């Protein structure tokens, strides 16, 4: 039996004899009784265990430390202090595994940086119970969404021999201590994938609609709140789909996942709302209900040029948007999320469909208030010669990438896809502002612990 | 609209006007009409498109090659040759993207080895439509199972600084071309994880029940049908759980996943049954309905010693089971799956709970007919000193692994978990006998293409 079963139907639980296993988060002792804040991980909420000196091992129980694993038996009763709540009157408490007096998670305020150092214990704290429970729920929401819509889940390769997004910033995978890759495990240089998109496209040309959801890697030496060397990505790819249809899918997907979390993680969001001082419910409800605006990059620049704000970076056609521009668009002008599409081709990836204006590509970024870019997608270039020339210009080996090019020869069709960094989404949903705190064991420059 | 919508309720579909996008698998031409075997990836089945010379672009349609992407409009009708089937009378067929005359997937028998070489096109064939659709379905079944049972999904790290299962057989992850790891990205040697179990245990001590489902890596130079350098693993870990309870969970899990696939992949299994000449329905139905036998390793050896068979390897207490032993146990003696538990400690991993006999550990392997070991699990060692001594004996750095040892000090409890190689499961379910054919883009020694 689990705590979650008791909260499921609180009224029906009252009077029940229960047996639970779990851990002590807090332990307050009085002369003739004691109170244990008890959790078992089955739901966000803990439950209070009340015990009295009528128990034979009362003294022993009082000596049990915070952090200990215990088994308890008792009766579910209405809380003595809050008639809307339940607690358990213990008839038996057995110590399973104690914790030392100096157990690191004492019931006081710990800095998030300290908790990061004890990443193997932090999932026991309320903030990380909330975060990692939402991480799990969001994963399920994503799988359910695509599964129900008929997408096939594809495990694209992690170790890759091609260097899709152009050179640099990848980790090499090797069995050698020198760089003679011909003698190496794969007989050539291999690295960790930065994306599954290109392989994803090959499967979209067979299954119509596919998605990936797996780890990706970047060896970028950035020590910021939003960069990690290892993170998870969701990359759907849809055949017979253009940029407008892609935006429809992105919007439906995002709202659906957000609704799922709003529905199933109320306790977690409520706690995180208090913890982060961000009105998460408002943020998510608003996203769920907004009709996401759609403007071209050109229109966005025009809006920015007319803005009353003094920007540090002058908005310019042909240039990327600065963080301050994104902020103005989402938090002031549109006061909500916005799709910016048709981006200048020179600042976007080679595989994006070149528009008839010869200046822009059919790419779209979803910008959201507070967080900036949440998703990036595009219609893919399907014209063989155009794509090959672009790749050659960028120094991508078109002979090695023959298979990607051949997709444009063998039953080609308009197709489009997007990528969403899972951690970026989690940062947005949980309000926790450092990527290190939404990944169980983050990997960053100089840091690969646990 | 998708083909899957039409087959969902075939009767209701008859008479409907539809518009579909997809690809040509086969194209038979007659003087006054033509027949297109048309698929869109929305379900395993394709559908026949019939067109006649009343269409304005009849000649153009007849010149469309196999492999081409087309858009069609037409009416769903009862098949002319099989009253139980439906087909589409086309009113319009538009070429979206043709394929060349020498498109590799012509409608004839291709060897599976040839298809492996064109891994970017093979998902369009029926055998790989079946395999990769089952791969996706099985993934969903696994997520649903654990989610519904209250397990938290954990993304354990792929890049790791610790060398959990002992030295060797791991890939190094580096940004350097020399071996001065102190100057490397993480400031120390990092490798690709062979398991997420140890980190999984830390989360089980917070959430009670967790599972991982992610890629794992082994740099083993084995060119066999069952070895790949990159494969996906499912690793659940359960707190307050002993070996017997673990076997209950394994049995329930396996039967549930198999039932899901039996239920949702009938067409795929039927095709694969014909392709592999293995009675897959019988195999899976039997597994689903069997009560899985449980014997200790010692009992298994006794059974083998009494067997009438002449084994190449003599069964022996204290030794591993050979493939022929597994075969005898599952295919002859028990005629079904069997849990073999309490294994000799010297042939099993350091983290397994040592039994009171001082000879065995609380480990369990699930053996199944035809495939051998499908899952491996154990109750974990929770006695700090015993575990530390074992690790030291094996040369595992206990200082670096302080966090794993500390779990035994900070609210420790009996816990257990198992691992299932996803591809091994898929080989069993699909009957396809080479691991290279159940992974979208397999990585093996000397092979890292696409």
Interface residues (C-beta under 8 A of the other chain):
Chain A: X2 X4 X21 X22 X23 X24 X40 X41 X42 X67 X68 X69 X71 X96 X97 X98 X99 X100 X103 X104 X120 X121 X123 X124 X128 X129 X132 X133 X135 X136 X139 X140 X143 X147 X150 X152 X153 X154 X155 X156 X157 X158 X159 X160 X161 X162 X171 X172 X173 X174 X175 X177 X178 X179 X185 X186 X187 X188 X190 X192 X199 X202 X203 X205 X206 X207 X208 X209 X214 X215 X217 X219 X221 X229 X230 X232 X239 X240 X382 X403 X404 X406 X407 X408 X409 X410 X411 X412 X413 X414 X439 X440 X441 X443 X445 X446 X447 X448 X449 X450
Chain B: X2 X4 X21 X22 X23 X24 X40 X41 X42 X67 X68 X69 X71 X96 X97 X98 X99 X100 X103 X120 X121 X123 X124 X128 X129 X132 X133 X135 X136 X139 X140 X143 X147 X150 X152 X153 X154 X155 X156 X157 X158 X159 X160 X161 X162 X171 X172 X173 X174 X175 X177 X178 X179 X185 X186 X187 X188 X190 X192 X199 X202 X203 X205 X206 X207 X208 X209 X214 X215 X217 X219 X221 X229 X230 X232 X239 X240 X382 X403 X404 X406 X407 X408 X409 X410 X411 X412 X413 X414 X439 X440 X441 X443 X445 X446 X447 X448 X449 X450
